[in-house]
Amino acid sequence: MKKLLYTTIIALGLILMACPYEAEVEINSYEESVKVDKKLLDIWVSFNEEGGREELSISKLERAVLQVYHKQFGKNNKLESRESYRIYASEVGDYEIFNIETKNGKYLFSKYGWTGKNEIYIQFIDAAYMEANFKEDTVSTKNLRAFITNNVNKEAMFSEKIEFYRKHSPEYEKVRLYMKKSGF
């Protein structure tokens, strides 16, 4: 049992050490973005092992631009951080890759997928992968997009999946109840 606990703690540490890639440029502009998937518009919740959760409130700004309010809650429902982002997608291979525009004018990148009617996952492009494999003197929209396009099918380029549940859906209530019964 102790061996399993230590293995779990080490695995969680490795996951938390992974951080998303941040760039000065986007992979496409607002005007070039693909139309928003309207099913994403709602409040989404992800629960973590420590008893906290993350909430994403997603609303539409324009045809292809979303506003995301991100709240992170710790144990005992204490608000730890609050951020807002503007996101817009680009078709890259079989995926829609989001440009996530931060307040400081930089960009993060992620993909998402549906795992059920009320469940999505999000995976960020990993900074360590980009540092090891993206060897450009200057980063431009053109060379960054080309690199992501060539590597979009490599799971190593992305962080671990973060599962989100539509707030107050049956799936959300099931996971919330499980977390509560498990002492989280």
Summary of the structure (lengths in Angstrom):
residues: 184
radius of gyration: 17.3
end to end distance: 19.0
largest distance: 54.0
contacts: 489
relative contact order: 0.19
helix: 30%
strand: 40%
